[in-house]
Amino acid sequence: MKPGGLGLSELNIRHIVVDGDACPVKTEIISTARLFNIPVLMVSSFDHLLQGGEGVRTVQVDRSDQSADLYIANHIKRYDVVITQDYGLAALALGKRCYVLSFRGREFNDRDIDFMLDSRHTAAKARRRGHYGKGPKPFTEQDREIFQHKLTKLLNDLQENV
């Protein structure tokens, strides 16, 4: 942040806030945000190198397991757009009345988040018993296109409802 500049929570404008550690759609987020003139905040641990740029601010946090999620949860505000794969962070963001998208373009909402958190808990219990699933499908170019389409649609809808 520039000296004398406003912090994210002090600005009265919408931001796109990205859980940047494993985000495969950073380029798509930045290009779409520029079309709508919306600032982007990318948050990651020191283990991941993020590049800032025009309209993009980066924050690096320590390596502990939930540092990026906690930073994001403490700095988002109502109507921000949060991009994450993490169900726990998605739940916190929804609680703050943010819009939340996954890296594949799935929109998280209040109707589904409890089920998703319960499924995550059930899968974690199964892993502790030695039962492992296949993991997520490989990320494809089609996933990238779907994400960009969903983000564009969300931002367009939000712009129309101002």
N, C-alpha and C positions, 0 to 999 in steps of 0.2 A: 504494500500500500504506500502511496506517495505521502510524504510528510504533509500534514494538514488536510489530507484527503479524508473522505468519509468512509467509514467501515461499512461492510455489507448490511448489517442490521440497521444502520442509520439512514440508508437510502430508502426513499419511498417509491421504489420502482421494482418491478418483477425481475427476478434473475433466474437463470438456468444454473442449477447447482449439480455438479457431477461427482459421483463417487468414482474417482479416476483410477483406482488401483488396477482393475482388470477390465476397464472399459474399452471395448473394441470399436466404438463408434465416435471417438473424439472428433475426428475430422468432420463427420456428418453433423455433429452437434454445433461445432463452430461455424460451419458454413450456413446452416439453417438459422442460427442465432443472429448472424450478420444480416440476413435477409429481413429479419424482423427488428433489427437494432436492439437486441436484448443482450445485456452483459452476461458473461459466463464466468462461473467460479468453478475451477477444477481442484479437487482436494485429493491428495494421495500421500502415502507414506514416503519417507526418504529413499526407500528401495526402488521407487518408480520415478523416472525422469519425466516431468511434464514441461511442455513449452507453452509459455504465455504468448501474447500477441495482442493485436488490436481488438479490444472488447473482451479479452480473456485474461482473467487473473488466476494465478495458481497459488495454492497454499500446500506446503508439505508439512506433515505431522510426523510424530515419532512412529516407530515400527510396531508398537503394541497392537494387539489384535483388533481392537475397536476404535482406535484413535481417529481415523478418518470419519467413521460413522458418528462418533461423538462430536467432532468438530462441526460436521454438517448439521447435526441435530440442534446444536447450540447456536447456529448462525442463520438458519433458514427462517423465513417469515411467511405469513399467510400469502397465498397465491404464487409463491415461487414454484418453479418446475424443477423437480428433483429427478435425476437419472441414476438409477441404482439397480442392482440385481439382488440386494440384500433385503429380505422380508422384514427384518427387525427395523432397519432404517426406514423402509417404506411405511411401516406402521407408525413410527414416530412422525414422519412427514405428513401422513394423512391426518394424524391427530392435530397437527398445526395448520390444517386446511390447505396443504400444498397439493399440487398435481404431481403424480408420480408415474414415471414410465420405466420399464425395464430396458435393458440393452437390445432386446428383440422387439421392442415396441408395445409390449403388453402394458395396458394402463391398470395400475393398482387402484383399488377402490375399497370403500368401507365395507361393502357387501362380501368381498372375497378374502380380505386380509386375515381374518381369524382362522378360516379354513387353511390358508397357506401357512400360517404360523404353526398350526396344529400338525400339518403334514410335515413341516420341517422338523418339529420335535419328534414325531413318530419315526422319521428317517434317521435322526440322530440316535435314537434308542436302538434301532435295528443295527446301525453301524457299530455301536458299543457291543452288541452281541455277535459281531463278525459278519453281518449280512450287508454286503455292499451292492449298490445299484450300478448301472452302466455309466452314470454321469450324464451331463448334458450333451446333446448332439453338437457336432462341430459347427462353428459359426460360419455361415455362408454369405455370399454376395447378395443373395435374395433376402437374408435376414437384415443385412445392412440397408437395403432398399426399403424394406418394410418399416424399419425403425425410422428412417428419414421421412417417409410418408406420414407415419403416425405423429412424429414430432411436429412436422409442418402443419398437419391438420389440427393438432391441439393448439398450437400457437395462433393459427388462423382463427379458430373458434374463440379463443380467449380475446383476441384483438377485436373481433366483432361484438363481443359482449361487454366491452368497456363502456 
